[in-house]
Amino acid sequence: MNSHIRIVDLEVFLRVGVPDLERATKQRLQLSVELEFDFSTAARTDEVTNTIDYFAVSQRLLNFGKGRSWKLIEKLATDIANTILIEFKPAAVSVEVKKFIIPEARYVSVAVTKRREKTSQN
């Protein structure tokens, strides 16, 4: 089954930017995350334990930047994708980070998709 769970434009405040001055204060970003996960068992059983709890994912993302900073949104997006793969175990995750830094543009964004590596334990 090809199924996805999406969290779209979650507003977070993180320290990100190449110049030190830009990282000195948190700035508003939006995160969109798409988790590829077969939730057919959850659809059949109506039990949250058979799916990825999107509330838990959103809380993890809201608290992702505590005590951290990034120069590049590319690194931030990759760190988020890696964390979600490890902690929530979707088959794949796509992460888009939107930054509102160029006044003449609605936003600048980067996106990354990562798949969970297949091992004998998966």
Buried (B, 14 or more C-beta within 10 A) or exposed (E): EEBBBEBEEBEBEBBBBEEEEBBEEEBEBBBBBBBBBBBEEBEEEEEEEBBBEBEEBBEBBBEBBEEEBBBEBEEBBBBBBBBBBEEBEBBBBBBBBBBBEEEEEEEEBBBBEBEBEEEEEE
